[in-house]
Amino acid sequence: MAKVCHSCGKGPSFGHSRSHSMVATKRRFDPNLQKVKVLVHGAPRRVHVCTRCLKAGKVTKAP
């Protein structure tokens, strides 16, 4: 499953987890994606959309 928003293209970003001794291990920050039925070119389709795009109304939900 692609961890990319259909509307804005937001994907995972990467960083480090820091332990108590400050040892850095790689980790990834995934966007908050929801599987939503939206209208794509007039047809309803289930796509992954980030919550920021849902809140801003950048996609039109299909009934």
Secondary structure, 3 states (H helix, E strand, C coil): CCCCCCCCCCCCEEEEEECCCCCEEEEEECCCEEEEEEEECCEEEEEEEEHHHHHHCCCCECC
